Amino acid sequence: MDIKELADRASLKELVDAVSILADKKDVHSEVLLFSENAISETFVGGVSVLKLKGRKEMAEAFGNFLKDFETVYHLNGQQTVSINGDNANGTSYCQITLIGNENGRKIKTTIGAIYQDDYVRENNRWLIAKRIGNFEWQEKREVN
């Protein structure tokens, strides 16, 4: 592995982490700028597609509408593998997502185990997500104080 590949791997890890941090802050307008202009985002729950978006505008609207109902959003990124081929790359990353909001007057914490399959593209010397498939593998809900 050479210095350029190490730098690309570090940049791709920073990209995935930045997307999560901006989601935690509910800064969806900055978050979607980390995706290519016509990026695809598709979410699966239990192997069934529940949401498919194309482009930054659709993503910003959908992400904002989803996150508005939670007072706390917290992503914890874990393992990541990437394969780089010039200005394109793909990778897999694991994430534990915690969402806290009110449901029927009760404070509910939802924890989700997600695996993201990403395609990346380097544009203007900067890595962006061109396609993200989110597989929500498991979910747990419980009341919190």
C-alpha positions in Angstrom: 0.0 0.0 0.0 1.5 3.4 -1.0 1.1 6.8 0.5 -1.6 7.9 -2.0 -3.8 4.8 -1.2 -3.3 5.4 2.5 -4.4 9.1 2.1 -7.4 8.0 0.0 -8.4 5.5 2.7 -8.2 8.1 5.4 -10.2 10.6 3.3 -12.9 8.0 2.7 -13.1 7.2 6.4 -13.4 11.0 7.1 -16.1 11.2 4.5 -18.2 8.5 6.1 -17.7 10.0 9.6 -18.5 13.5 8.4 -21.9 12.3 6.9 -22.7 10.8 10.3 -21.7 13.8 12.3 -23.7 16.2 10.1 -26.7 13.8 10.5 -26.3 14.0 14.3 -26.4 17.8 14.1 -29.4 17.6 11.7 -27.4 19.7 9.3 -28.8 17.9 6.3 -27.9 20.7 3.8 -24.2 20.3 4.6 -24.6 16.5 4.8 -26.0 16.1 1.3 -23.1 18.1 -0.2 -20.9 15.1 0.7 -22.9 13.2 -1.9 -22.5 13.6 -5.7 -25.1 15.8 -7.4 -27.1 12.9 -8.7 -26.3 10.4 -5.9 -28.6 7.5 -5.1 -29.5 6.6 -1.5 -31.6 3.5 -0.9 -32.6 2.1 2.5 -33.6 -1.5 3.2 -35.3 -2.8 6.3 -35.5 -6.5 6.7 -34.3 -6.9 3.1 -37.2 -4.7 1.8 -36.6 -1.4 0.1 -38.3 1.3 2.2 -36.9 4.5 0.6 -35.1 5.3 -2.6 -33.8 8.8 -3.3 -31.9 10.4 -6.2 -30.1 13.7 -6.0 -29.2 16.1 -3.2 -32.6 17.9 -3.2 -34.6 14.7 -2.6 -32.1 13.5 0.0 -32.2 16.8 1.9 -35.9 16.8 2.1 -36.3 13.2 3.1 -33.4 13.3 5.7 -34.7 16.5 7.2 -38.3 15.2 7.5 -37.0 12.0 9.1 -34.7 13.6 11.6 -37.1 16.4 12.7 -39.0 14.1 15.0 -35.9 13.2 17.1 -34.4 15.3 19.9 -31.2 13.2 19.9 -29.5 11.6 16.9 -26.2 9.7 17.4 -24.2 7.6 14.9 -21.3 5.4 16.0 -19.3 4.3 13.0 -17.2 1.1 13.3 -15.5 -1.2 10.8 -14.9 0.0 7.2 -13.4 -1.7 4.2 -12.7 0.0 0.9 -11.5 -0.9 -2.5 -10.0 2.0 -4.5 -9.7 2.1 -8.3 -8.4 5.5 -9.4 -11.1 8.1 -8.9 -13.7 5.5 -8.0 -14.0 3.3 -4.9 -16.5 1.2 -3.0 -16.7 0.2 0.5 -18.7 -1.3 3.4 -19.1 0.4 6.7 -20.9 -0.6 9.9 -22.9 1.9 12.0 -24.9 1.9 15.2 -27.6 4.6 15.1 -29.4 5.9 18.2 -32.5 8.0 17.9 -34.4 9.4 20.8 -37.8 11.0 20.4 -41.3 11.2 21.8 -44.0 8.6 20.8 -47.4 8.9 22.4 -46.1 11.1 25.2 -43.2 8.7 26.1 -39.5 9.2 25.4 -38.4 6.3 23.2 -34.9 5.3 22.2 -34.5 3.4 19.0 -31.2 1.7 18.3 -30.5 0.4 14.8 -27.6 -1.7 13.4 -26.8 -0.6 9.9 -24.5 -1.8 7.2 -23.8 0.7 4.4 -22.6 -0.3 0.9 -21.1 2.8 -0.7 -19.8 3.7 -4.1 -17.5 6.7 -4.0 -16.3 9.1 -6.7 -13.5 11.7 -6.6 -14.7 15.0 -8.1 -12.5 18.1 -8.1 -9.9 16.2 -5.9 -12.5 15.4 -3.3 -14.2 12.1 -2.4 -18.1 12.1 -2.5 -20.6 9.3 -2.0 -22.2 8.5 -5.4 -24.4 5.7 -4.1 -25.3 4.5 -0.7 -27.3 1.4 0.1 -28.2 1.3 3.8 -29.2 -2.1 5.2 -30.9 -1.7 8.6 -30.2 -5.2 9.9 -31.8 -4.9 13.3 -33.7 -2.5 15.5 -34.6 -2.2 19.1 -37.0 0.2 20.8 -37.4 0.9 24.4 -38.6 3.6 26.7 -36.0 5.8 28.4 -36.3 8.3 31.3 
